[in-house]
Amino acid sequence: MAQVRERLRSDILGGQYAPGDRLPSEIELTEAHGVSRTVIREAVTGLRYDGLVEVRQGAGIFVLKPKLAPSSAQKLDSARISSDLEVLEVRTPLEIEAAGLAALRRSPAQEEAIFECHARVLKCIEADQSIREADLALHMAIAAATNNPLFTQFLETHSASAIPQSKIVAENRTAEQTAYRRLIHKEHQAVVVAISDGDEKSARAAMQDHLRGSQIRYRDLLRDLRGLNADA
């Protein structure tokens, strides 16, 4: 997935696709890159998160004018995180419902896509890579399994805010970051297993636990930014 995303990113930034151009269709990209549609969808999700493309329902994938990337040393903005927290609060009841519906409605192919996305999160953890894109792809797969396109559209619209920021962790504290990511993976697993079992009640409860936990972690990050979590 990362290779496809980087190739498309290079084509966009290199001018092969200009702002306003429509990218090849999902089927065409699948054939051109020799990968599955799931990989193409996750690559496009990553490009959307980067602000390079937008998906227009029924029209295709269109290139946006690239934005200047922030410096890696730039600190997270507390106002932005507050806004993201608002999205997370609205998202919570919707995704609880989505998990329940997915447990009832998922097709075998949709169930397999959820498994694949869940496994990709673990691969990112084991490779010590950010899980944000894989995390979003998993939630998108669950939304798709409701077979109600409005759930997917909501996540697409708010994709940049859908997955909480992680704490900035010093190089000598990478174990803390890995533990954080494994906690997220464990919470995801409870949701995935319940959906696979067709257990609507457990799927809702697991998603509620996960997203309420995300809100707690997000507020903890806000306190960090405001100096309220300083060590005694």
Rosetta blueprint (number, residue, H / E / L):
1 M L
2 A H
3 Q H
4 V H
5 R H
6 E H
7 R H
8 L H
9 R H
10 S H
11 D H
12 I H
13 L H
14 G L
15 G L
16 Q L
17 Y L
18 A L
19 P L
20 G L
21 D L
22 R E
23 L L
24 P L
25 S L
26 E H
27 I H
28 E H
29 L H
30 T H
31 E H
32 A H
33 H H
34 G L
35 V L
36 S L
37 R H
38 T H
39 V H
40 I H
41 R H
42 E H
43 A H
44 V H
45 T H
46 G H
47 L H
48 R H
49 Y H
50 D L
51 G L
52 L L
53 V E
54 E E
55 V E
56 R E
57 Q L
58 G L
59 A L
60 G E
61 I E
62 F E
63 V E
64 L L
65 K L
66 P L
67 K L
68 L L
69 A L
70 P L
71 S L
72 S L
73 A L
74 Q L
75 K L
76 L L
77 D L
78 S H
79 A H
80 R H
81 I H
82 S H
83 S H
84 D H
85 L H
86 E H
87 V H
88 L H
89 E H
90 V H
91 R H
92 T H
93 P H
94 L H
95 E H
96 I H
97 E H
98 A H
99 A H
100 G H
101 L H
102 A H
103 A H
104 L H
105 R H
106 R L
107 S L
108 P H
109 A H
110 Q H
111 E H
112 E H
113 A H
114 I H
115 F H
116 E H
117 C H
118 H H
119 A H
120 R H
121 V H
122 L H
123 K H
124 C H
125 I H
126 E H
127 A L
128 D L
129 Q L
130 S L
131 I L
132 R H
133 E H
134 A H
135 D H
136 L H
137 A H
138 L H
139 H H
140 M H
141 A H
142 I H
143 A H
144 A H
145 A L
146 T L
147 N L
148 N L
149 P H
150 L H
151 F H
152 T H
153 Q H
154 F H
155 L H
156 E H
157 T H
158 H L
159 S H
160 A H
161 S H
162 A H
163 I L
164 P L
165 Q L
166 S L
167 K L
168 I L
169 V L
170 A L
171 E H
172 N H
173 R H
174 T H
175 A H
176 E H
177 Q H
178 T H
179 A H
180 Y H
181 R H
182 R H
183 L H
184 I H
185 H H
186 K H
187 E H
188 H H
189 Q H
190 A H
191 V H
192 V H
193 V H
194 A H
195 I H
196 S H
197 D H
198 G L
199 D L
200 E H
201 K H
202 S H
203 A H
204 R H
205 A H
206 A H
207 M H
208 Q H
209 D H
210 H H
211 L H
212 R H
213 G H
214 S H
215 Q H
216 I H
217 R H
218 Y H
219 R H
220 D H
221 L H
222 L H
223 R H
224 D H
225 L H
226 R L
227 G L
228 L L
229 N L
230 A L
231 D L
232 A L
